[in-house]
């Protein structure tokens, strides 16, 4: 059983609401009350963190109740506290956070925000592991190379995208991330990818679509976008600056 024992109203309110939203069984009591015999985990505030003996104690921050509840549910299920983060790479990666077999959080964010989301979810997890699908080679390589201080596996993502029935459109990347999280992969530190001519052309076409003047970036800038050094918006700014410099040279 999860016991919420805190005198901090913000912690109490946040943790209890989060547990109710998850449909989890729990009870509440004052920090100085005796714990029930079936107590498996105590969620409390920082002021009472050292008051509970012989039981797993999780300290909840007022502004991060979800993280404390994730840790409590993981501890109750007895899976050793392993957090696995599955990632289906792409322009808007799907990200799924699993505690054992339970999905405790899911996200879909732009590629530029994905590393921050993954690092945040891994930062306070016990022994976290990130599993990234091997599709979308350029975006996946950027994620592998930009992640720090976390174990990363590259996973064969063949067959991880499920069939979606009526009303489920838009969920495929997140559901694929869940499946990726459940597959063992190969440990990697970096992933070096040489972009193909087709991949570079896709980047150029996307830059033309985003350009105010219907102009594509050159191959050099496209390669830097492919390597994750620039976003397309940043590459377009450099492209326009190079064009202005060229015009100034011609008029000088």
C-alpha positions as MATLAB code, in Angstrom:
seq = 'XXXXXXXXXXXXXXXXXXXXXXXXXXXXXXXXXXXXXXXXXXXXXXXXXXXXXXXXXXXXXXXXXXXXXXXXXXXXXXXXXXXXXXXXXXXXXXXXXXXXXXXXXXXXXXXXXXXXXXXXXXXXXXXXXXXXXXXXXXXXXXXXXXXXXXXXXXXXXXXXXXXXXXXXXXXXXXXXXXXXXXXXXXXXXXXXXXXXXXXXXXXXXXXXXXXXXXXXXXXXXXXXXXXXXXXXXXXXXXXXXXXXXXXXXXXX';
ca = [
       0.000    0.000    0.000;
       1.076    3.578   -0.674;
       0.758    5.913    2.304;
       0.792    9.686    1.850;
       2.061   11.181    5.113;
       2.703   14.900    4.934;
       1.772   18.155    6.607;
       2.634   20.131    3.467;
      -0.667   21.041    1.798;
       0.855   21.492   -1.673;
       2.570   18.100   -1.518;
      -0.592   16.452   -0.191;
      -2.845   18.021   -2.809;
      -0.512   17.273   -5.735;
       0.310   13.665   -4.779;
      -3.246   12.691   -3.828;
      -4.688   14.103   -7.056;
      -2.028   12.334   -9.096;
      -2.737    9.014   -7.374;
      -6.476    9.437   -7.894;
      -5.945   10.219  -11.581;
      -3.979    6.961  -11.894;
      -6.667    4.946  -10.112;
      -4.098    3.865   -7.503;
      -4.943    2.531   -4.049;
      -3.518    4.600   -1.185;
      -4.266    6.007    2.213;
      -3.332    9.231    3.969;
      -2.316   10.045    7.523;
      -0.454   12.615    9.563;
       3.352   12.163    9.726;
       3.250   11.345   13.456;
       0.619    8.597   13.101;
       1.558    4.901   13.037;
       1.859    3.313    9.622;
      -0.504    0.466    8.688;
       1.130   -2.978    8.651;
       0.630   -3.346    4.888;
       2.531   -0.127    4.105;
       4.935   -0.627    1.195;
       5.844    2.983    0.392;
       5.539    6.302    2.190;
       5.321    9.543    0.216;
       6.152   12.533    2.354;
       7.661   16.013    2.267;
      11.267   17.006    2.850;
      10.645   18.067    6.446;
       9.574   14.523    7.431;
      11.911   12.540    5.176;
      13.864   10.967    8.048;
      10.932   10.010   10.260;
      10.030    6.662    8.687;
      12.082    3.548    9.351;
      12.137    0.150    7.611;
       9.952    1.321    4.747;
      10.668    2.833    1.345;
      10.322    6.591    1.683;
       9.875    8.936   -1.252;
      10.206   12.680   -0.828;
       7.831   14.664   -3.020;
       8.564   18.204   -4.152;
       5.502   20.479   -4.193;
       5.940   21.225   -7.899;
       6.723   17.637   -8.996;
       4.043   15.306   -7.622;
       4.054   13.134  -10.755;
       7.706   12.198  -10.305;
       7.089   11.097   -6.710;
       4.047    9.045   -7.730;
       6.029    7.402  -10.554;
       8.683    6.364   -8.023;
       6.072    5.129   -5.542;
       4.270    2.989   -8.112;
       7.561    1.558   -9.331;
       8.559    0.622   -5.775;
       5.174   -0.985   -5.034;
       5.427   -3.180   -8.117;
       8.820   -4.430   -6.968;
      10.578   -4.141  -10.333;
      13.793   -2.782   -8.884;
      13.000    0.809   -9.759;
      14.130    0.551  -13.385;
      12.839    3.321  -15.597;
      12.960    2.664  -19.336;
      12.351    5.486  -21.781;
      11.367    4.427  -25.273;
      11.794    6.860  -28.159;
      10.385    6.647  -31.669;
      12.601    9.200  -33.460;
      11.394   11.617  -36.107;
      10.612   15.291  -36.563;
       8.291   14.995  -33.517;
       9.532   11.973  -31.569;
       7.157    9.865  -29.537;
       8.485    9.315  -25.997;
       7.145    6.755  -23.512;
       8.335    6.346  -19.911;
       7.866    2.890  -18.414;
       8.240    1.754  -14.818;
       8.478   -1.978  -15.221;
       5.628   -2.833  -17.618;
       3.566    0.192  -16.640;
       3.523    3.293  -18.857;
       3.773    6.207  -16.429;
       4.215    9.085  -18.881;
       4.062    9.792  -22.599;
       5.056   12.765  -24.742;
       5.293   13.883  -28.340;
       7.434   16.973  -28.792;
       9.492   18.663  -31.534;
      12.926   17.138  -32.080;
      14.565   20.262  -30.630;
      12.824   19.644  -27.285;
      13.162   15.855  -27.148;
      16.581   15.655  -25.468;
      15.454   17.975  -22.661;
      12.334   15.867  -22.059;
      14.302   12.603  -22.025;
      17.023   14.003  -19.743;
      14.387   15.371  -17.353;
      12.579   12.049  -17.138;
      15.865   10.181  -16.592;
      17.417   12.660  -14.166;
      15.859   11.353  -10.951;
      15.075    7.799  -12.049;
      16.785    4.802  -10.544;
      19.119    3.201  -13.105;
      17.376    4.690  -16.182;
      17.738    3.252  -19.672;
      16.855    4.985  -22.936;
      15.911    2.845  -25.934;
      15.819    4.634  -29.286;
      14.412    3.141  -32.487;
      16.803    2.784  -35.414;
      14.452    4.358  -37.953;
      14.605    8.073  -38.918;
      18.383    7.732  -38.974;
      19.340   11.396  -38.839;
      16.959   12.352  -36.036;
      17.803    9.205  -34.096;
      21.528    9.869  -34.400;
      21.037   13.399  -33.060;
      19.232   12.043  -30.003;
      21.895    9.396  -29.357;
      24.709   11.923  -29.682;
      23.097   14.671  -27.601;
      22.014   12.586  -24.604;
      24.399   12.727  -21.635;
      24.914   10.660  -18.494;
      22.332    8.026  -19.414;
      22.618    4.517  -20.853;
      21.317    4.326  -24.432;
      20.349    1.307  -26.545;
      19.619    1.358  -30.257;
      16.611   -0.863  -31.009;
      15.410   -2.498  -34.225;
      12.049   -0.786  -34.518;
      10.682   -3.040  -37.245;
       7.015   -3.740  -36.543;
       6.744   -1.411  -33.531;
       4.162    0.915  -35.084;
       0.731   -0.627  -34.430;
      -2.371   -0.584  -36.581;
      -4.570    2.305  -35.512;
      -8.318    1.986  -35.575;
     -10.945    4.692  -35.745;
     -10.249    7.628  -33.452;
      -6.634    6.661  -32.720;
      -4.889    8.687  -35.415;
      -1.922   10.700  -34.169;
      -1.006    8.185  -31.468;
       1.228    5.960  -33.586;
       4.555    7.523  -32.566;
       3.822    7.310  -28.841;
       2.546    3.721  -29.108;
       5.631    2.801  -31.128;
       7.770    4.333  -28.363;
       6.055    2.042  -25.835;
       6.897   -0.999  -27.976;
      10.476    0.212  -28.468;
      10.894    0.545  -24.698;
      10.026   -3.149  -24.321;
      12.631   -4.396  -26.808;
      16.282   -5.044  -25.998;
      18.787   -3.238  -28.194;
      22.489   -2.619  -28.667;
      24.334   -0.291  -26.300;
      25.661    2.783  -28.124;
      27.643    5.897  -27.177;
      27.452    7.679  -30.521;
      25.911    7.137  -33.909;
      27.684    8.550  -36.940;
      25.456    8.854  -39.984;
      26.432   10.074  -43.441;
      23.263   11.576  -44.930;
      22.179   10.219  -48.280;
      21.445   12.424  -51.280;
      17.754   11.757  -50.739;
      17.890   12.796  -47.071;
      19.702   16.011  -47.986;
      17.098   16.749  -50.644;
      14.312   16.293  -48.093;
      16.010   18.859  -45.837;
      16.388   21.280  -48.765;
      12.721   20.813  -49.699;
      11.634   21.474  -46.115;
      13.783   24.614  -46.021;
      12.117   25.832  -49.234;
       8.700   25.257  -47.658;
       9.697   27.303  -44.613;
      11.438   30.064  -46.574;
       9.660   33.385  -47.032;
      11.080   33.634  -50.561;
      10.691   30.011  -51.658;
      14.457   29.444  -51.622;
      16.198   26.288  -50.449;
      19.401   26.181  -48.409;
      22.561   24.872  -50.058;
      24.049   21.421  -49.513;
      26.590   22.605  -46.946;
      23.873   23.988  -44.698;
      21.713   20.916  -45.347;
      24.552   18.714  -44.090;
      24.806   20.793  -40.923;
      21.062   20.408  -40.384;
      21.413   16.659  -40.939;
      24.178   16.531  -38.327;
      22.013   18.355  -35.798;
      24.259   21.426  -35.738;
      21.480   23.704  -37.002;
      17.724   23.706  -37.181;
      16.181   24.515  -40.552;
      15.172   27.942  -39.220;
      18.765   28.648  -38.180;
      20.065   27.405  -41.524;
      17.680   29.738  -43.359;
      18.986   32.673  -41.308;
      22.568   31.794  -42.262;
      21.524   31.341  -45.883;
      19.942   34.796  -45.986;
      23.005   36.330  -44.301;
      25.296   34.705  -46.897;
      23.102   36.053  -49.702;
      23.222   39.578  -48.247;
      26.993   39.387  -47.932;
      27.217   38.311  -51.561;
      25.021   41.211  -52.680;
      27.157   43.656  -50.692;
      30.327   42.315  -52.368;
      28.796   42.783  -55.806;
      27.833   46.420  -55.142;
      31.162   47.334  -53.518;
];
